[in-house]
Amino acid sequence: MTEIIEKADIRKCSLEELKNILVESGEPAFRAKQIYEWLWKKNAASFDHMTNLSKELRIYLNEHFEIRAISLDKFQKSNDGTIKSRFRLFDAHMIEAVLIPVPSDNRFTVCVSSQVGCSLTCKFCATGQMKRMRNLEPGEIYDQVVKVNNQSLETFGHPLTNIVYMGMGEPLLAYKNVMESVDLITGAHGLNMSPRRITVSTAGIAKMIVKLADDGVKFNLALSLHAADDVKRNEIMPINETNTLEVLMDALEYFYNKTRNRISYEYISFKNFNDSIEDAKNLAKLCKRFPVKVNIIEYNPIDGVEFVKSDEDAVDQFASFLRKQDIMVTIRRSRGKDIDAACGQLANKD
């Protein structure tokens, strides 16, 4: 009976760990750097592609390791040019990533997922209705960026300009893996992108926002706010019950003072819920403690949820009030709605 040896995921090895493994097996240490380049810079999906390695080393790697790359399962293109990709993971779980092209602004943004499903149960979000299965590995987040970058080049002749961690899952509950993925995306051994082009979005985990500050991150931070008082926010975002607005504002102020990185508030506008001038006044108060930009987002309907998007007039009046308070505001019209690729709609639907 043939013994089945479980292979290790080579992309979980650091460069130093890879060096030690190779030296112990009789290979020179410099081979580790070559393998690392194939894995990250060249995004090799097979050891057989690593043509500058000896045949013997490739056999050894195939016997002991595997590359758990993601693969494209489904591809949809919206009428507005937005592209949604569903990717299959090595264990058959599915995740989604979205390419949002704005050629007129020379912006090509990928929205990546950080978890399979989500545990936060925000009432307005399709992903929140799914069970959280697991955190994504750093390599699985990295793969989304690489594959969507290739889509952008093939479709629009332009590489990605921005990365937002706003897809499936709560990034700060996958903290270690998200941080490692950022290191890969920004590192010279990976994609070498500027961290200033990355925004990590959170529903509001105060202690992890403080940790981001203490870890000296260089990327931007977005808070999925959606209501500017605790009563309303508790109703739609249960996480607020343990991370109140006061606690969150303290954490964000600490983050800003320590990093000076840009902070934005994402605010989905719901009709007759959070779109009144009184709501705008509450939001304005939250915007006074430190510099912040507000992105007002059109609500995208999902099955089984009764929320309705705000009237355009109400949104315009809301934004106008904030602007009169010298608050930077952008109204974001949804993109990719026809393929369930807009904000809050990612749920692996067929």
C-alpha positions as a Markdown table, in Angstrom:
| # | Residue | x | y | z |
|---|---|---|---|---|
| 1 | Met | 0.0 | 0.0 | 0.0 |
| 2 | Thr | 1.4 | 3.4 | -1.1 |
| 3 | Glu | 1.9 | 5.8 | 1.8 |
| 4 | Ile | 0.1 | 9.2 | 1.1 |
| 5 | Ile | 2.3 | 12.1 | 2.2 |
| 6 | Glu | 0.4 | 15.3 | 2.8 |
| 7 | Lys | 2.2 | 18.1 | 1.0 |
| 8 | Ala | 2.9 | 21.4 | 2.6 |
| 9 | Asp | 1.8 | 24.7 | 1.1 |
| 10 | Ile | 5.1 | 26.2 | 0.0 |
| 11 | Arg | 3.7 | 29.7 | -0.1 |
| 12 | Lys | 3.4 | 29.6 | 3.7 |
| 13 | Cys | 7.2 | 29.4 | 4.0 |
| 14 | Ser | 9.2 | 32.6 | 4.5 |
| 15 | Leu | 12.3 | 33.1 | 2.5 |
| 16 | Glu | 14.4 | 32.2 | 5.5 |
| 17 | Glu | 12.4 | 29.0 | 6.2 |
| 18 | Leu | 12.8 | 28.0 | 2.5 |
| 19 | Lys | 16.5 | 28.5 | 2.7 |
| 20 | Asn | 16.8 | 26.2 | 5.8 |
| 21 | Ile | 14.7 | 23.5 | 4.1 |
| 22 | Leu | 16.8 | 23.6 | 1.0 |
| 23 | Val | 20.1 | 23.5 | 2.8 |
| 24 | Glu | 18.9 | 20.6 | 4.9 |
| 25 | Ser | 18.1 | 18.7 | 1.7 |
| 26 | Gly | 21.5 | 19.4 | 0.2 |
| 27 | Glu | 20.7 | 22.3 | -2.1 |
| 28 | Pro | 22.5 | 25.7 | -2.1 |
| 29 | Ala | 20.7 | 28.5 | -0.2 |
| 30 | Phe | 20.5 | 30.8 | -3.2 |
| 31 | Arg | 17.9 | 28.4 | -4.7 |
| 32 | Ala | 15.4 | 29.7 | -2.2 |
| 33 | Lys | 15.5 | 33.2 | -3.7 |
| 34 | Gln | 14.9 | 31.7 | -7.2 |
| 35 | Ile | 11.9 | 29.7 | -5.9 |
| 36 | Tyr | 10.6 | 32.8 | -4.1 |
| 37 | Glu | 10.8 | 34.8 | -7.3 |
| 38 | Trp | 8.9 | 32.1 | -9.2 |
| 39 | Leu | 6.2 | 32.0 | -6.5 |
| 40 | Trp | 5.6 | 35.7 | -6.1 |
| 41 | Lys | 7.1 | 37.8 | -8.9 |
| 42 | Lys | 6.3 | 35.3 | -11.7 |
| 43 | Asn | 3.2 | 33.8 | -10.0 |
| 44 | Ala | 4.1 | 30.3 | -11.0 |
| 45 | Ala | 1.3 | 27.8 | -10.5 |
| 46 | Ser | 3.6 | 24.7 | -10.9 |
| 47 | Phe | 7.1 | 23.7 | -9.9 |
| 48 | Asp | 7.6 | 22.4 | -13.5 |
| 49 | His | 7.5 | 26.0 | -14.7 |
| 50 | Met | 10.6 | 26.8 | -12.6 |
| 51 | Thr | 13.0 | 26.2 | -15.5 |
| 52 | Asn | 16.2 | 27.5 | -13.9 |
| 53 | Leu | 15.9 | 24.8 | -11.2 |
| 54 | Ser | 17.4 | 21.4 | -11.7 |
| 55 | Lys | 15.1 | 18.5 | -12.6 |
| 56 | Glu | 16.1 | 16.8 | -9.3 |
| 57 | Leu | 15.1 | 19.9 | -7.2 |
| 58 | Arg | 11.8 | 20.2 | -9.1 |
| 59 | Ile | 11.0 | 16.5 | -8.3 |
| 60 | Tyr | 11.9 | 17.1 | -4.7 |
| 61 | Leu | 9.6 | 20.2 | -4.5 |
| 62 | Asn | 6.7 | 18.2 | -6.2 |
| 63 | Glu | 7.1 | 15.4 | -3.7 |
| 64 | His | 7.0 | 17.6 | -0.6 |
| 65 | Phe | 5.1 | 20.8 | -1.5 |
| 66 | Glu | 2.2 | 22.1 | -3.4 |
| 67 | Ile | 1.3 | 25.6 | -4.7 |
| 68 | Arg | -2.3 | 26.3 | -3.6 |
| 69 | Ala | -3.1 | 28.9 | -6.2 |
| 70 | Ile | -6.6 | 30.1 | -6.8 |
| 71 | Ser | -8.3 | 29.5 | -10.2 |
| 72 | Leu | -11.0 | 31.3 | -12.1 |
| 73 | Asp | -14.4 | 29.6 | -11.7 |
| 74 | Lys | -16.7 | 32.2 | -13.2 |
| 75 | Phe | -16.4 | 35.6 | -14.9 |
| 76 | Gln | -19.1 | 38.3 | -15.4 |
| 77 | Lys | -18.9 | 41.6 | -17.1 |
| 78 | Ser | -21.3 | 44.4 | -16.3 |
| 79 | Asn | -22.8 | 46.9 | -18.7 |
| 80 | Asp | -20.7 | 49.6 | -17.1 |
| 81 | Gly | -17.4 | 47.7 | -17.6 |
| 82 | Thr | -17.1 | 46.3 | -14.0 |
| 83 | Ile | -15.8 | 42.7 | -14.0 |
| 84 | Lys | -16.7 | 40.2 | -11.2 |
| 85 | Ser | -14.6 | 37.1 | -10.9 |
| 86 | Arg | -15.5 | 34.1 | -8.7 |
| 87 | Phe | -12.4 | 32.1 | -7.7 |
| 88 | Arg | -12.1 | 28.5 | -6.6 |
| 89 | Leu | -9.7 | 27.9 | -3.7 |
| 90 | Phe | -7.7 | 24.7 | -3.2 |
| 91 | Asp | -10.3 | 23.3 | -0.8 |
| 92 | Ala | -13.2 | 24.1 | -3.2 |
| 93 | His | -14.4 | 27.1 | -1.3 |
| 94 | Met | -15.4 | 30.1 | -3.5 |
| 95 | Ile | -14.6 | 33.8 | -3.1 |
| 96 | Glu | -15.2 | 36.9 | -5.3 |
| 97 | Ala | -13.1 | 39.8 | -6.5 |
| 98 | Val | -14.3 | 42.8 | -8.5 |
| 99 | Leu | -12.4 | 45.0 | -11.1 |
| 100 | Ile | -13.8 | 48.5 | -11.1 |
| 101 | Pro | -12.5 | 50.5 | -14.1 |
| 102 | Val | -12.8 | 54.3 | -14.3 |
| 103 | Pro | -10.8 | 55.0 | -17.5 |
| 104 | Ser | -11.8 | 58.7 | -17.4 |
| 105 | Asp | -9.9 | 59.1 | -14.1 |
| 106 | Asn | -7.2 | 56.6 | -15.0 |
| 107 | Arg | -8.3 | 54.5 | -12.0 |
| 108 | Phe | -8.5 | 50.7 | -12.2 |
| 109 | Thr | -9.4 | 49.3 | -8.7 |
| 110 | Val | -9.6 | 45.8 | -7.5 |
| 111 | Cys | -11.9 | 45.0 | -4.6 |
| 112 | Val | -10.5 | 41.8 | -2.9 |
| 113 | Ser | -11.9 | 39.4 | -0.4 |
| 114 | Ser | -10.1 | 38.5 | 2.9 |
| 115 | Gln | -12.4 | 35.7 | 4.2 |
| 116 | Val | -14.6 | 32.9 | 2.9 |
| 117 | Gly | -17.9 | 34.3 | 4.1 |
| 118 | Cys | -18.2 | 36.7 | 7.1 |
| 119 | Ser | -19.1 | 36.5 | 10.8 |
| 120 | Leu | -20.4 | 40.0 | 11.3 |
| 121 | Thr | -24.0 | 39.7 | 10.1 |
| 122 | Cys | -24.5 | 43.3 | 9.0 |
| 123 | Lys | -28.2 | 43.5 | 8.0 |
| 124 | Phe | -27.7 | 45.2 | 4.6 |
| 125 | Cys | -24.8 | 42.9 | 3.3 |
| 126 | Ala | -25.2 | 39.7 | 1.3 |
| 127 | Thr | -21.8 | 38.4 | 2.5 |
| 128 | Gly | -23.0 | 38.9 | 6.1 |
| 129 | Gln | -25.8 | 36.3 | 5.5 |
| 130 | Met | -23.1 | 33.7 | 4.7 |
| 131 | Lys | -21.3 | 31.6 | 7.3 |
| 132 | Arg | -17.6 | 32.4 | 7.8 |
| 133 | Met | -15.7 | 29.3 | 6.8 |
| 134 | Arg | -12.1 | 30.5 | 7.1 |
| 135 | Asn | -9.7 | 33.3 | 6.6 |
| 136 | Leu | -7.9 | 33.6 | 3.3 |
| 137 | Glu | -4.2 | 32.8 | 3.2 |
| 138 | Pro | -1.9 | 35.7 | 2.2 |
| 139 | Gly | -1.2 | 34.0 | -1.1 |
| 140 | Glu | -4.9 | 33.7 | -1.9 |
| 141 | Ile | -5.4 | 37.4 | -1.4 |
| 142 | Tyr | -2.3 | 38.1 | -3.4 |
| 143 | Asp | -3.5 | 35.9 | -6.2 |
| 144 | Gln | -6.7 | 37.9 | -6.5 |
| 145 | Val | -4.6 | 41.0 | -7.2 |
| 146 | Val | -2.4 | 39.3 | -9.7 |
| 147 | Lys | -5.3 | 37.7 | -11.7 |
| 148 | Val | -7.4 | 40.8 | -11.7 |
| 149 | Asn | -4.4 | 42.9 | -12.7 |
| 150 | Asn | -4.0 | 40.5 | -15.7 |
| 151 | Gln | -7.7 | 41.0 | -16.5 |
| 152 | Ser | -7.2 | 44.8 | -16.4 |
| 153 | Leu | -4.3 | 44.6 | -18.7 |
| 154 | Glu | -6.1 | 42.3 | -21.2 |
| 155 | Thr | -9.4 | 44.2 | -21.1 |
| 156 | Phe | -8.4 | 47.8 | -20.7 |
| 157 | Gly | -4.6 | 47.8 | -21.5 |
| 158 | His | -3.9 | 49.3 | -18.1 |
| 159 | Pro | -2.6 | 47.8 | -14.9 |
| 160 | Leu | -4.4 | 48.2 | -11.5 |
| 161 | Thr | -3.9 | 51.5 | -9.8 |
| 162 | Asn | -5.6 | 50.8 | -6.5 |
| 163 | Ile | -6.5 | 47.9 | -4.2 |
| 164 | Val | -9.4 | 48.0 | -1.7 |
| 165 | Tyr | -9.9 | 45.3 | 0.9 |
| 166 | Met | -13.7 | 45.7 | 0.7 |
| 167 | Gly | -14.8 | 42.3 | -0.6 |
| 168 | Met | -16.0 | 39.3 | 1.3 |
| 169 | Gly | -15.1 | 39.2 | 5.0 |
| 170 | Glu | -13.8 | 41.5 | 7.7 |
| 171 | Pro | -10.1 | 42.2 | 7.1 |
| 172 | Leu | -9.3 | 43.0 | 10.7 |
| 173 | Leu | -10.6 | 39.6 | 11.8 |
| 174 | Ala | -8.0 | 38.1 | 9.4 |
| 175 | Tyr | -5.4 | 40.5 | 10.6 |
| 176 | Lys | -2.2 | 38.4 | 10.3 |
| 177 | Asn | -3.0 | 37.1 | 6.8 |
| 178 | Val | -4.1 | 40.5 | 5.5 |
| 179 | Met | -0.9 | 42.2 | 6.8 |
| 180 | Glu | 1.2 | 39.5 | 5.2 |
| 181 | Ser | -0.7 | 39.9 | 1.9 |
| 182 | Val | 0.0 | 43.7 | 2.0 |
| 183 | Asp | 3.7 | 42.9 | 2.6 |
| 184 | Leu | 3.7 | 40.7 | -0.5 |
| 185 | Ile | 1.8 | 43.2 | -2.6 |
| 186 | Thr | 4.1 | 46.1 | -1.6 |
| 187 | Gly | 7.3 | 44.2 | -1.2 |
| 188 | Ala | 10.2 | 44.2 | -3.8 |
| 189 | His | 9.9 | 40.4 | -3.9 |
| 190 | Gly | 6.2 | 40.7 | -4.9 |
| 191 | Leu | 4.3 | 43.4 | -6.8 |
| 192 | Asn | 6.2 | 46.4 | -5.4 |
| 193 | Met | 3.0 | 48.5 | -5.3 |
| 194 | Ser | 2.8 | 51.6 | -3.1 |
| 195 | Pro | 0.9 | 51.1 | 0.2 |
| 196 | Arg | -0.7 | 54.5 | -0.4 |
| 197 | Arg | -2.7 | 52.9 | -3.2 |
| 198 | Ile | -4.2 | 50.3 | -0.8 |
| 199 | Thr | -7.2 | 50.9 | 1.4 |
| 200 | Val | -8.3 | 48.4 | 4.1 |
| 201 | Ser | -11.9 | 48.7 | 5.1 |
| 202 | Thr | -13.3 | 47.6 | 8.5 |
| 203 | Ala | -16.8 | 47.4 | 10.0 |
| 204 | Gly | -15.1 | 48.7 | 13.2 |
| 205 | Ile | -12.9 | 46.5 | 15.4 |
| 206 | Ala | -11.4 | 49.2 | 17.7 |
| 207 | Lys | -8.6 | 47.2 | 19.3 |
| 208 | Met | -7.4 | 46.1 | 15.8 |
| 209 | Ile | -7.4 | 49.7 | 14.6 |
| 210 | Val | -5.2 | 50.5 | 17.5 |
| 211 | Lys | -2.9 | 47.6 | 16.5 |
| 212 | Leu | -2.7 | 48.9 | 12.9 |
| 213 | Ala | -1.4 | 52.2 | 14.3 |
| 214 | Asp | 1.1 | 50.5 | 16.6 |
| 215 | Asp | 2.3 | 48.3 | 13.7 |
| 216 | Gly | 2.9 | 51.5 | 11.7 |
| 217 | Val | 1.0 | 50.6 | 8.6 |
| 218 | Lys | 1.3 | 52.8 | 5.5 |
| 219 | Phe | -2.0 | 52.1 | 3.8 |
| 220 | Asn | -5.3 | 54.0 | 4.1 |
| 221 | Leu | -8.1 | 53.0 | 6.3 |
| 222 | Ala | -11.9 | 53.1 | 5.7 |
| 223 | Leu | -14.6 | 52.7 | 8.3 |
| 224 | Ser | -17.9 | 51.1 | 7.1 |
| 225 | Leu | -19.9 | 53.6 | 9.2 |
| 226 | His | -23.4 | 53.7 | 7.7 |
| 227 | Ala | -25.0 | 55.3 | 10.7 |
| 228 | Ala | -23.8 | 58.2 | 12.9 |
| 229 | Asp | -25.5 | 57.3 | 16.2 |
| 230 | Asp | -25.3 | 54.1 | 18.2 |
| 231 | Val | -29.0 | 53.3 | 18.2 |
| 232 | Lys | -29.2 | 53.1 | 14.4 |
| 233 | Arg | -25.8 | 51.5 | 14.0 |
| 234 | Asn | -26.6 | 48.8 | 16.6 |
| 235 | Glu | -29.7 | 48.0 | 14.5 |
| 236 | Ile | -27.9 | 47.4 | 11.3 |
| 237 | Met | -24.4 | 46.4 | 12.5 |
| 238 | Pro | -24.3 | 44.2 | 15.6 |
| 239 | Ile | -20.5 | 44.8 | 15.9 |
| 240 | Asn | -21.3 | 48.3 | 17.2 |
| 241 | Glu | -22.7 | 46.8 | 20.4 |
| 242 | Thr | -19.2 | 46.0 | 21.5 |
| 243 | Asn | -17.4 | 48.7 | 19.5 |
| 244 | Thr | -19.5 | 51.8 | 20.1 |
| 245 | Leu | -19.0 | 55.0 | 18.1 |
| 246 | Glu | -17.2 | 56.6 | 21.0 |
| 247 | Val | -14.7 | 53.7 | 21.3 |
| 248 | Leu | -14.3 | 53.7 | 17.5 |
| 249 | Met | -13.6 | 57.4 | 17.3 |
| 250 | Asp | -11.0 | 57.1 | 20.0 |
| 251 | Ala | -9.3 | 54.3 | 18.1 |
| 252 | Leu | -9.4 | 56.2 | 14.8 |
| 253 | Glu | -8.1 | 59.4 | 16.3 |
| 254 | Tyr | -5.2 | 57.3 | 17.8 |
| 255 | Phe | -4.6 | 55.8 | 14.3 |
| 256 | Tyr | -4.6 | 59.1 | 12.6 |
| 257 | Asn | -2.3 | 60.8 | 15.2 |
| 258 | Lys | 0.2 | 57.9 | 15.0 |
| 259 | Thr | 0.2 | 57.3 | 11.2 |
| 260 | Arg | -1.2 | 60.4 | 9.5 |
| 261 | Asn | -2.7 | 58.0 | 7.0 |
| 262 | Arg | -5.9 | 58.9 | 5.2 |
| 263 | Ile | -9.2 | 57.8 | 6.8 |
| 264 | Ser | -12.5 | 57.7 | 5.1 |
| 265 | Tyr | -16.0 | 56.9 | 6.2 |
| 266 | Glu | -18.2 | 54.7 | 3.9 |
| 267 | Tyr | -21.8 | 55.6 | 4.4 |
| 268 | Ile | -24.5 | 53.7 | 2.5 |
| 269 | Ser | -27.6 | 55.8 | 2.3 |
| 270 | Phe | -30.9 | 54.1 | 3.2 |
| 271 | Lys | -34.2 | 55.8 | 2.5 |
| 272 | Asn | -36.0 | 57.1 | 5.7 |
| 273 | Phe | -33.3 | 55.5 | 7.9 |
| 274 | Asn | -30.0 | 57.4 | 7.8 |
| 275 | Asp | -30.5 | 60.1 | 5.1 |
| 276 | Ser | -32.1 | 63.0 | 7.0 |
| 277 | Ile | -30.4 | 66.3 | 7.8 |
| 278 | Glu | -30.4 | 65.2 | 11.5 |
| 279 | Asp | -28.4 | 62.2 | 10.4 |
| 280 | Ala | -26.1 | 64.5 | 8.5 |
| 281 | Lys | -25.6 | 66.7 | 11.7 |
| 282 | Asn | -24.6 | 63.6 | 13.7 |
| 283 | Leu | -22.2 | 62.6 | 10.9 |
| 284 | Ala | -20.7 | 66.1 | 10.8 |
| 285 | Lys | -19.9 | 65.8 | 14.6 |
| 286 | Leu | -18.0 | 62.6 | 13.9 |
| 287 | Cys | -16.0 | 64.3 | 11.2 |
| 288 | Lys | -14.6 | 67.1 | 13.4 |
| 289 | Arg | -12.1 | 65.2 | 15.5 |
| 290 | Phe | -9.6 | 64.5 | 12.7 |
| 291 | Pro | -9.4 | 64.9 | 8.9 |
| 292 | Val | -11.7 | 62.5 | 7.2 |
| 293 | Lys | -13.4 | 62.0 | 3.8 |
| 294 | Val | -17.0 | 60.8 | 3.5 |
| 295 | Asn | -18.0 | 58.5 | 0.7 |
| 296 | Ile | -21.8 | 58.3 | 0.4 |
| 297 | Ile | -22.7 | 55.1 | -1.4 |
| 298 | Glu | -25.9 | 54.1 | -3.2 |
| 299 | Tyr | -27.6 | 51.1 | -1.5 |
| 300 | Asn | -27.7 | 48.0 | -3.6 |
| 301 | Pro | -30.7 | 45.7 | -3.0 |
| 302 | Ile | -30.1 | 42.1 | -1.9 |
| 303 | Asp | -32.6 | 39.3 | -1.4 |
| 304 | Gly | -34.6 | 39.2 | 1.8 |
| 305 | Val | -33.6 | 42.7 | 3.0 |
| 306 | Glu | -36.2 | 45.5 | 3.2 |
| 307 | Phe | -33.9 | 48.5 | 2.9 |
| 308 | Val | -34.5 | 50.9 | 0.0 |
| 309 | Lys | -31.9 | 53.2 | -1.5 |
| 310 | Ser | -32.3 | 56.9 | -0.7 |
| 311 | Asp | -33.8 | 59.3 | -3.3 |
| 312 | Glu | -31.2 | 61.3 | -5.2 |
| 313 | Asp | -32.5 | 64.6 | -3.9 |
| 314 | Ala | -32.1 | 63.4 | -0.3 |
| 315 | Val | -28.6 | 62.3 | -1.0 |
| 316 | Asp | -27.7 | 65.6 | -2.6 |
| 317 | Gln | -29.1 | 67.6 | 0.3 |
| 318 | Phe | -27.3 | 65.3 | 2.8 |
| 319 | Ala | -24.0 | 65.8 | 0.9 |
| 320 | Ser | -24.6 | 69.6 | 0.6 |
| 321 | Phe | -25.1 | 70.0 | 4.3 |
| 322 | Leu | -21.8 | 68.2 | 5.0 |
| 323 | Arg | -19.9 | 70.2 | 2.4 |
| 324 | Lys | -21.1 | 73.4 | 4.1 |
| 325 | Gln | -19.4 | 72.1 | 7.2 |
| 326 | Asp | -16.1 | 71.9 | 5.2 |
| 327 | Ile | -16.3 | 68.1 | 5.1 |
| 328 | Met | -14.9 | 66.4 | 2.0 |
| 329 | Val | -17.7 | 64.3 | 0.4 |
| 330 | Thr | -18.0 | 62.1 | -2.6 |
| 331 | Ile | -21.2 | 60.6 | -3.8 |
| 332 | Arg | -20.5 | 57.1 | -5.3 |
| 333 | Arg | -23.0 | 55.8 | -7.7 |
| 334 | Ser | -23.0 | 52.0 | -7.7 |
| 335 | Arg | -21.2 | 50.0 | -10.4 |
| 336 | Gly | -21.7 | 46.4 | -11.3 |
| 337 | Lys | -25.3 | 46.1 | -9.9 |
| 338 | Asp | -26.5 | 44.0 | -12.9 |
| 339 | Ile | -24.0 | 41.3 | -12.0 |
| 340 | Asp | -24.3 | 41.5 | -8.2 |
| 341 | Ala | -20.9 | 43.0 | -8.0 |
| 342 | Ala | -21.7 | 46.3 | -6.2 |
| 343 | Cys | -21.1 | 47.1 | -2.6 |
| 344 | Gly | -22.7 | 44.6 | -0.3 |
| 345 | Gln | -23.7 | 42.2 | -3.0 |
| 346 | Leu | -20.9 | 39.6 | -3.0 |
| 347 | Ala | -22.3 | 36.2 | -2.1 |
| 348 | Asn | -21.1 | 33.6 | -4.6 |
| 349 | Lys | -24.5 | 33.6 | -6.4 |
| 350 | Asp | -24.8 | 31.7 | -9.7 |
